[in-house]
């Protein structure tokens, strides 16, 4: 059994550099969370775990005035507090010394993007203490899968589901050219798989594949009926990499990444389409020993021309731009 507590304090604001005005007021979030975690082996091949975490958080925001783009309304400050007990359960069944099956359930707790919420308030008479959009995001997370590990081969595959009754979704506000936070029911699910192989000493090949789907309740009818766009969910992706240790002084890395095309629909109507693209990255590292490590890196090795994922999927014309072309860097690192 393990018992403990975490404590934290975060103070932040967002300032417009030319005028010094605060776009997001100076806000302070403090909290603490005692926890208890236990592990039990009823069988030599079966591990069970479970725990509880009690989150206590307080967000302190002074009275402030929004920018003119949000009608310049005055928002009454306050210090809303949140408390939530978060359970977790897990099991691992070791079928052999190399293969195991696992399953877990855990509740997660985060705040929404407080800055985006506060700066976008545009209705008079609002109070920080009672503003619904500042409530925490509590999610139900489930995962199950299998894992195999041998001397030179490893693999893992899992399926996950994450649901929240009051999720936090970024939605583009076209008239003001900013992203605002909308509180909507969300559901995200997907598959993740990865594998590695070491055919020779110093050689490692890796592959990973991820498929995910995210939906939200855009019209508030209690049904998750609209796809999450590129501002809220990652693309389906395949990564292939080769790591090589040539000798004690030299090593290299090559990665090819492909983001798959996909369509997006809102309330049954097509809202965006992502064309997909492939990129490659590489580096060559020189381990000098006493003089540190030198790394020559190249991002977008083939200088692929593409429009990035977020620009293609959120409908923001001002942010519709190409991804970075070939970027070459030389870095030095010395460990003391």
MIMI-431295 format. One record per atom (N, C-alpha, C): residue in one letter; x negated, y negated, z. Coordinates in steps of 0.1 Angstrom, whole numbers, plus 5000, padded with zeros to 4 digits. Atoms other than C-alpha are relative to their C-alpha. Layout:
residues N
aXYZ/...
end
This chain:
residues 336
x499250125000/x500050005000/x499149885000/x500750125001/x498949654992/x500949885003/x499250114997/x500349335007/x499149874999/x500750125001/x499448975001/x500949884996/x499250125004/x500548624990/x499249924991/x500650095009/x499848384962/x500549865003/x499550144999/x499948004965/x499449924989/x500450085011/x499747744938/x500649865000/x499550145001/x500147374931/x499549954986/x500350055013/x500247214896/x500649864999/x499550135002/x500546844889/x499649964985/x500250045014/x500946714853/x500949894996/x499250105007/x502146434831/x499550004986/x500350015014/x502146354794/x500149854997/x500150155002/x501046004783/x499849974985/x500250055014/x501245814750/x498749925000/x501450064998/x497645714744/x499949864996/x500150145005/x498245384726/x500749905009/x499250094991/x500745234751/x499850035015/x500149964986/x499945424783/x501350045007/x498749964994/x503645504788/x500050155002/x499849854997/x504545844803/x501150054992/x499049935007/x506446054779/x500650115009/x499649904990/x506646324806/x499649945014/x500450064987/x506746184842/x499150095008/x500949934992/x504146284867/x500850105010/x499249904993/x505546614882/x499150095007/x500849914991/x504346844909/x500850135002/x499449874997/x505147214911/x499250075010/x500749934989/x504247394943/x500850135003/x499349874997/x505047754953/x499150105007/x500749894993/x504048064972/x500950124998/x499349885002/x504948424968/x499350125007/x500449884993/x504448704993/x500450134992/x499749885007/x504349054978/x499650125007/x500349874995/x504249424987/x500050104989/x500149905011/x503049694963/x499650135006/x500349874995/x502950064969/x499950104989/x500249895010/x501750374950/x500150135008/x499849874993/x502650734958/x499950114989/x500349895009/x501551064942/x500850125006/x499349884995/x504351334948/x499450134995/x500749885006/x502451564925/x498649954995/x501350045004/x498851574914/x500049934986/x499950065013/x499951474879/x501049894998/x499050115001/x502551214887/x499849895010/x500250124992/x502050864900/x501249914999/x498950094999/x504950654912/x499649875007/x500450124994/x504650284920/x501249915001/x498950094998/x506950014932/x499649885009/x500350114991/x506949674948/x501149894999/x499250124999/x508649344957/x499249885000/x500750135000/x507548984951/x501149905002/x499050104997/x509448694966/x499449864996/x500550135005/x508848374946/x500849885007/x499450124995/x509448034963/x499349884992/x500650115008/x508947724941/x500849875002/x499450134999/x509647354943/x499449914990/x500550095010/x509447104915/x500449865004/x499850134995/x509046744926/x499849904988/x500050105011/x509946474900/x500549875005/x499550134995/x510246104907/x501049954990/x499150065009/x512945884892/x499249944988/x500750055011/x511945794857/x501049964989/x499250045011/x513145644824/x499450064987/x500549945012/x512945824791/x499749904990/x500450095011/x511545674759/x501349954992/x498950065007/x513745464736/x500650114990/x499549905009/x513945764712/x501050095006/x499049934993/x516045934739/x500949915007/x499050104995/x518145624745/x499649935013/x500550074988/x516045504774/x500850015012/x499249984988/x518145654801/x499250025013/x500649984987/x517245654838/x500550135006/x499749874994/x517045994854/x499650005014/x500350004986/x517346024891/x499150125004/x500949904996/x514446214906/x500550095010/x499649904990/x514546504929/x499050115002/x500949894997/x512946824943/x500850135000/x499349885000/x514847124932/x499150125004/x500849884996/x513747454948/x500650124995/x499649875006/x513947804935/x499450115009/x500449884993/x513748144952/x500550124993/x499549885008/x513948484936/x499150125005/x500749874997/x513048844947/x499950084987/x500349935013/x511449034918/x499550145003/x500549864998/x511249414920/x499350054988/x500749935011/x509049644899/x499950155003/x500149864998/x509050014894/x499250064988/x500849945011/x506650234874/x499750155003/x500349864999/x505750594867/x499050044989/x500949945010/x502850774850/x499950155002/x500049854999/x502951144842/x498850044991/x501249965006/x499551284834/x500250154995/x499749875006/x500251574810/x498750084999/x501349945000/x496451644808/x499049905004/x501050104997/x493151474814/x499949894990/x500150105010/x493551284782/x501349944996/x498750055005/x497351234776/x500949975012/x499050034990/x499851054798/x501249934994/x498850075004/x503350924795/x500349905011/x499850104989/x504350604813/x501349924997/x498850085000/x507450394820/x500049905011/x500050104989/x508050074839/x501249914998/x499050115000/x510649814849/x499549895009/x500550114991/x509749474862/x500949874996/x499450125002/x511549144866/x498949895000/x500950115001/x509648834856/x500649865003/x499550134995/x509948474868/x499149894995/x500850125005/x508748154850/x500949885000/x499350125003/x509747794847/x500149984985/x500050045014/x510847664813/x499049904998/x501050105003/x508647414796/x500649875005/x499450114992/x509447144822/x499849864992/x500250125006/x507846864802/x500949974988/x499150015011/x509946924771/x501449975005/x498750024995/x513046944792/x500249855005/x499950144993/x512446614812/x500049894989/x500250115009/x511346404783/x501249994990/x498950005010/x514346494761/x501449975006/x498750044994/x517146394786/x500549874993/x499550125007/x519346144766/x501449965005/x498750044995/x522546124786/x499849935014/x500150074988/x522945874814/x500650075012/x499449944988/x523745974850/x499450145003/x500649874997/x521546284850/x499150005012/x500949994988/x519746404881/x499150124999/x501049895001/x516646624883/x500550115009/x499649904991/x518146804913/x501150094995/x498949925005/x521146934894/x500050034986/x500049985014/x519946964859/x499850154997/x499949865003/x520747314846/x498750054993/x501149955008/x517847334821/x498750015007/x501249984992/x515247324849/x500050135008/x499949874992/x516447654864/x498950104994/x501049915004/x513847934862/x500550104989/x499749895010/x513648194834/x499750135007/x500149874994/x514248534850/x500350114989/x499849905011/x513748824826/x499950145006/x500049854997/x514349204828/x499150064989/x501049945010/x511349384812/x499950155002/x500149855000/x511349754804/x499050044989/x501049955009/x508549954787/x499850155002/x500349864999/x507850314779/x499150044989/x500949975010/x505150484760/x499150125003/x500949894998/x502350734757/x498649944997/x501450045002/x498550694759/x499150125000/x500949895002/x495750924748/x498649945000/x501450054999/x492050874757/x499050125001/x501149905001/x489151104747/x498749934999/x501350064999/x485451054745/x499849894988/x500250095011/x485550894710/x501249954993/x498750035006/x489250854702/x500949955011/x499050054991/x491950654720/x501249954992/x498850055007/x495550564711/x501049975011/x498950044991/x498550404728/x501249954991/x498850055007/x502150344716/x501049985011/x499050044990/x504950174735/x501149934994/x498850085004/x508450034731/x500449925012/x499650094989/x509549734752/x501349924996/x498850085001/x512749534758/x499949905011/x500050114991/x512849194775/x501349924998/x498850075001/x516149024783/x500149895011/x499850114990/x517048694800/x501449944998/x498750075001/x520548554808/x499949854997/x500250145002/x519148204808/x498649984995/x501350015006/x516148214785/x499649854996/x500550135003/x514047924773/x499650004985/x500349995014/x514047864735/x499749864995/x500450135006/x512247584716/x500849984987/x499250045012/x514547414690/x499649874995/x500550125006/x513447154666/x501149904999/x499150115001/x515146814668/x499549914989/x500550065012/x514846684633/x500149845001/x500050155000/x515946314639/x498849945008/x501150054991/x513346274667/x498650064997/x501249935004/x510746514651/x499250055012/x500649944989/x510146694684/x500750135003/x499449884996/x510847034699/x500649985014/x499450004988/x513347054727/x500350145006/x499749874994/x514047334752/x501550025001/x498649974999/x517447494749/x500150135009/x499849894991/x518647734776/x501150104994/x499149905007/x520148044759/x499750145004/x500349864998/x520548414765/x499150054989/x501049955010/x517648594748/x499850155002/x500349864999/x516748944740/x498850034990/x501149975009/x513349054726/x499650155002/x500349865000/x512349414717/x498950024990/x501049975010/x509549574698/x499250125003/x501049894999/x506949844692/x498649954999/x501450035001/x503249814698/x499250135000/x500849885001/x500650074688/x498549954997/x501450035002/x496850064689/x499250135000/x500949885000/x494050314682/x498649964998/x501550035002/x490250324683/x499350134997/x500849885004/x487650564669/x498649965000/x501450025000/x483950584675/x499350114992/x500549885008/x482650804646/x498550025002/x501449994998/x478950724654/x499649915012/x500550094988/x476950574683/x499949864995/x500250145004/x477250194681/x501149964990/x499050045009/x480250204657/x501450025006/x498649994994/x483850134667/x501049944990/x498950045009/x486950114645/x501349985008/x498850024993/x490149964659/x501149964991/x498850045008/x493649924646/x501149975010/x498850034991/x496749764662/x501149954991/x498850035008/x500249724649/x501149965009/x498950054991/x503149524664/x501249964992/x498750045006/x506749494654/x500949955011/x499250064990/x509049264673/x501249944994/x498850075004/x512549124671/x500549925012/x499550094989/x513948834691/x501349944996/x498750065003/x517548714693/x500449915011/x499550094990/x519248434711/x501549974998/x498650045000/x522848314719/x500149864996/x500150145004/x522848004698/x501349925002/x498750084999/x526547914701/x500750025013/x499549994987/x527048014737/x501250095002/x498949914998/x529548294732/x499750125007/x500449884992/x527648544753/x499450114992/x500549905009/x526348734722/x498649954995/x501250045006/x522748724710/x500150034985/x499649995014/x523548654674/x499149924990/x500950075009/x520648444660/x498550045002/x501449964998/x516948524653/x499249895006/x501050094995/x514248354673/x499149974988/x500950045011/x512048154649/x498550015004/x501549994998/x508248124646/x499549925012/x500450074988/x508147874675/x500250085013/x499649924988/x509448144699/x499650145000/x500449865001/x508248484686/x498950014990/x501149985009/x505148614669/x500450084988/x499749925011/x505148774635/x499750155002/x500549865001/x504949144628/x498650004994/x501450025003/x501249204625/x499250135000/x501049895000/x498549464616/x498649945001/x501450044999/x494949414627/x499150124999/x501049905001/x492049624616/x498649945002/x501350064997/x488549574629/x498950105001/x501249925000/x485049714627/x498949935009/x501150054991/x482449654655/x498850094998/x501349935002/x478849754649/x498949955008/x501250044993/x475949754672/x498850064993/x501149955009/x472949784648/x498850045008/x501149974991/x470249784675/x500249915012/x499950084988/x469449614708/x500249854998/x500050145003/x469249274691/x501149954992/x499050055009/x471949264665/x501350085001/x498749945001/x475649334664/x500949924991/x499250075009/x478449244641/x501550045002/x498649984999/x482249224639/x500849954988/x499250035012/x484749224610/x501450035003/x498549984997/x488549184614/x500849954988/x499050035010/x491349184588/x501350005007/x498750014993/x494749064600/x501049974989/x498950025010/x498049084580/x501249975008/x498750044994/x501248904591/x501050034990/x499049965009/x504249064575/x501149904997/x498950095003/x506948874557/x501350055007/x498849974994/x510348854573/x501049894998/x499050105001/x513648674571/x500649965014/x499450044988/x515448474598/x501549954997/x498650045001/x519248414603/x500549945013/x499350074989/x521248184625/x501550014999/x498549985000/x524848284633/x500450064986/x499749935012/x524748514603/x499649944987/x500450075012/x523348264578/x498549995000/x501450005001/x519848274565/x499549865003/x500550134995/x517847994582/x498549984996/x501450015004/x514248064571/x499550134995/x500649885005/x511948304554/x498549985001/x501550014999/x508248384561/x499450094990/x500649935011/x506148494532/x498950105003/x501149914996/x503348664551/x498749964994/x501350025005/x499648644546/x499050085007/x501149924995/x496348814552/x498749915002/x501250084998/x493148664567/x498950105005/x501249924995/x489648804576/x499149915008/x501050074992/x487148694602/x498850095003/x501249924998/x483648794609/x499049935009/x501150074994/x480648724631/x498850095001/x501249934998/x477048824635/x499349955012/x500550044987/x475448814669/x498550055002/x501449974997/x471748804678/x499749995015/x500250004985/x470948904714/x498449995002/x501450034999/x467548744721/x499450045014/x500549974986/x467348844758/x499949875008/x500250124992/x465848554777/x500449874994/x499650135007/x466748294751/x501550004997/x498650015001/x470448374752/x500550074987/x499349945012/x472848494724/x500449904990/x499650095011/x473248324690/x501150084992/x499049945008/x476448394671/x500449914988/x499550065012/x477248304635/x501450054997/x498749965002/x480948314630/x500749944988/x499250055011/x483248274600/x501450045001/x498649985000/x486948234603/x500649984986/x499450005014/x489148294572/x498950024990/x501249965008/x486248464555/x500249984985/x499850015015/x487848464520/x500649874996/x499550135003/x489048104523/x501450014994/x498749985004/x492648224519/x500949875002/x499150124999/x495147944511/x501450055004/x498749954995/x498347994531/x500749895009/x499250094991/x501147804549/x500250085013/x500049924987/x501047904586/x501450045004/x498749934996/x503748104603/x501049905006/x499050094994/x505347824624/x500549904989/x499550095010/x505447584595/x501050064990/x499149935009/x507247834573/x501450035006/x498849944994/x509947924599/x500849905008/x499250084991/x511047624619/x500749884993/x499350115007/x512147374592/x499649865003/x500550134997/x509947094603/x499149954989/x500750055012/x508946904572/x498749935003/x501250074996/x506446684590/x498850095005/x501049904995/x504546994603/x499850114990/x500149905010/x504647184570/x498649984994/x501350015005/x500947234563/x499350134999/x500749885002/x498447494553/x499250045012/x500949964989/x496447704577/x498649964997/x501450055001/x492747634582/x499350094989/x500849935009/x490447724554/x498850075007/x501249944994/x487047884559/x499349915010/x500750084989/x485347764591/x498850085004/x501249944997/x481747844598/x499549935013/x500550054987/x480347804634/x498750075004/x501249944994/x477047864651/x500049965015/x499950024986/x477147904689/x498850075007/x501049954992/x474647964716/x500550025014/x499549974986/x475348124750/x498850055008/x501049964990/x473048164780/x500650045013/x499449964987/x474048364810/x498949985011/x500950034989/x472348254843/x500150115010/
end
